Amino acid sequence: MNKLIGVEEVAELTTIPESTIRRMVTGGRIPCIRFGKHVRFDPEDITAWIEGSKVPVGAKGGPDGGEGSGGDC
């Protein structure tokens, strides 16, 4: 098992604000592990999540492929 990391480390790794990471946890939009009120992340899960969030060159729409969901990066 990998050493688990916290919200702060995920925010630093992704350059996404901690508050946004917390909202993503609440919304179930980022893989995490909950221990009561504590949230931790497996670095391998975060890496896979980042890879899965990439938008291919020339793709339309957001990560879900829907139109009007942000367009190209």
Secondary structure by P-SEA (a helix, b strand, c coil): ccccccaaaaaaaacccaaaaaaaaaaccccccccccbbbbcaaaaaaaaaaacccccccccccccccccccc
